Amino acid sequence: MKISDAIRTGSKNSRHVSQDYFWREGGQVGACALGAAFLAVASPMNRERALKLTENPETVENPGTRKMQAFDLADTVLDEAWGWELEDFPITIKTKEGPFETFNLKQAIIYLNDDLDWTRERIADFLERQGL
């Protein structure tokens, strides 16, 4: 499965969010583009483990640590899904300031999602055009 396909698949059962990979609250799941890819490729056990770490941050001790554990798990799963690290793959995109800039793939997806407010579908379309 390509990362563009994973984003589309993971988007089917989650709402679009920014500034977080994913979260679950009251049965609702939110995910950015990277989070959607994770939801699509993670095993049910890893998906549940990561989502559980993001639940009810106001009622748990060290919610920031729990969230970082969830995001570290997601990064590992995503890297293993394609056999290469998202941070090792360069991609050039136009920034909101105007010039083109080269990011690693992980940074590019986060930038498109969080800073340019692209939809996950638009991000998936862009990645698909890059052969991803």
Summary of the structure (lengths in Angstrom):
residues: 132
radius of gyration: 14.4
end to end distance: 9.3
largest distance: 43.5
contacts: 405
relative contact order: 0.17
helix: 58%
strand: 15%
